[in-house]
Amino acid sequence: MLNNVPARLVLKTQYSQELLENSVPFKDGYVKLERVDNGGETPTQEQKKEPIRVEEVDSPEKLLEWVATELEKPYQQPKAALAYAEKQGYVFPNLTIE
């Protein structure tokens, strides 16, 4: 924990997530699980979930900023950022990219 902010982790496997969730630092709140990144593996039927809707993103500029901030991936092109975000399970119903 740094400045009363829990450490942020991105885990690539279910096994890693289970190890983290069973650890003392996680149970004591010193480490927080933000999201699980499957490392590019094709999700199984069980892993597929409803996409997460992000209503506040309504322009290509906001998309680039959101992906850089929330997914920690800086992109220059909105189409590339959108493709990455959609792969991670996010949809942007108010966004139009020409």
Backbone torsions as a table, in degrees:
resi	resn	phi	psi	omega
1	MET	NA	131.8	-179.8
2	LEU	-126.3	121.0	-178.2
3	ASN	56.7	40.5	-179.5
4	ASN	61.6	24.5	177.3
5	VAL	-115.9	123.0	179.8
6	PRO	-63.8	149.6	175.5
7	ALA	-63.5	146.8	-179.5
8	ARG	-108.8	131.3	-178.7
9	LEU	-126.6	148.8	170.8
10	VAL	-120.5	120.9	-176.6
11	LEU	-106.3	146.3	-174.9
12	LYS	-100.0	-13.7	-178.6
13	THR	-136.6	159.1	176.7
14	GLN	-64.7	-36.3	178.7
15	TYR	-60.5	-44.6	178.2
16	SER	-60.7	-40.9	-179.7
17	GLN	-64.0	-43.3	-179.9
18	GLU	-64.5	-40.4	176.7
19	LEU	-60.7	-45.3	179.7
20	LEU	-61.7	-48.1	-175.7
21	GLU	-65.6	-20.6	178.2
22	ASN	-94.6	0.1	-177.4
23	SER	-84.3	155.1	179.3
24	VAL	-65.2	-45.2	179.6
25	PRO	-58.7	-35.9	178.8
26	PHE	-68.0	-46.3	-178.9
27	LYS	-64.8	-30.7	179.5
28	ASP	-85.6	-4.3	176.5
29	GLY	87.4	11.4	179.3
30	TYR	-81.4	-19.6	179.4
31	VAL	-129.4	137.9	-178.7
32	LYS	-122.7	134.1	176.6
33	LEU	-87.7	114.2	-179.4
34	GLU	-81.2	-52.2	-177.7
35	ARG	-163.0	166.1	177.4
36	VAL	-113.3	126.2	177.1
37	ASP	-105.1	119.8	-174.8
38	ASN	-77.9	8.1	174.5
39	GLY	67.8	24.3	178.0
40	GLY	88.1	0.8	178.1
41	GLU	-68.7	148.7	176.3
42	THR	-72.4	124.6	-178.2
43	PRO	-69.2	143.2	176.0
44	THR	-78.8	171.5	179.9
45	GLN	-57.8	-37.2	-178.9
46	GLU	-68.6	-33.5	-177.8
47	GLN	-78.6	-21.7	-177.9
48	LYS	-67.1	132.9	-178.0
49	LYS	-129.0	170.1	173.9
50	GLU	-64.9	139.4	177.9
51	PRO	-65.1	150.5	179.2
52	ILE	-89.9	121.8	-177.8
53	ARG	-84.5	132.2	177.5
54	VAL	-118.4	96.1	-173.9
55	GLU	-74.0	-31.5	-171.8
56	GLU	-73.6	-14.7	179.6
57	VAL	-87.4	113.9	-177.3
58	ASP	-132.2	10.1	177.4
59	SER	-146.0	156.8	178.1
60	PRO	-58.6	-35.2	179.5
61	GLU	-65.5	-44.1	178.3
62	LYS	-65.7	-34.7	177.5
63	LEU	-62.6	-48.3	179.8
64	LEU	-59.7	-42.1	179.2
65	GLU	-66.6	-43.2	-178.6
66	TRP	-64.2	-45.6	-179.4
67	VAL	-64.8	-40.8	178.9
68	ALA	-64.4	-38.7	-177.4
69	THR	-80.9	-53.8	-172.7
70	GLU	-80.0	-38.3	-177.4
71	LEU	-103.5	-1.0	177.2
72	GLU	55.3	41.3	177.6
73	LYS	-130.8	103.7	178.4
74	PRO	-77.6	122.8	177.7
75	TYR	-119.9	152.3	175.8
76	GLN	-97.2	-30.5	-176.0
77	GLN	-106.2	126.4	179.8
78	PRO	-58.2	-37.2	-178.9
79	LYS	-64.3	-39.0	178.0
80	ALA	-67.6	-41.5	178.4
81	ALA	-63.9	-41.8	178.9
82	LEU	-63.7	-43.9	179.5
83	ALA	-61.0	-42.5	179.5
84	TYR	-65.5	-45.3	-179.3
85	ALA	-62.7	-41.2	178.8
86	GLU	-65.1	-36.7	177.5
87	LYS	-63.8	-31.3	179.0
88	GLN	-83.2	-3.5	175.6
89	GLY	100.1	20.4	179.9
90	TYR	-110.3	143.7	174.1
91	VAL	-127.9	151.8	-176.1
92	PHE	-126.7	88.0	-174.8
93	PRO	-66.1	-23.8	-178.0
94	ASN	-96.2	7.0	-175.5
95	LEU	-99.2	134.7	173.5
96	THR	-128.6	121.6	177.0
97	ILE	-113.7	125.6	-177.5
98	GLU	-87.9	NA	NA
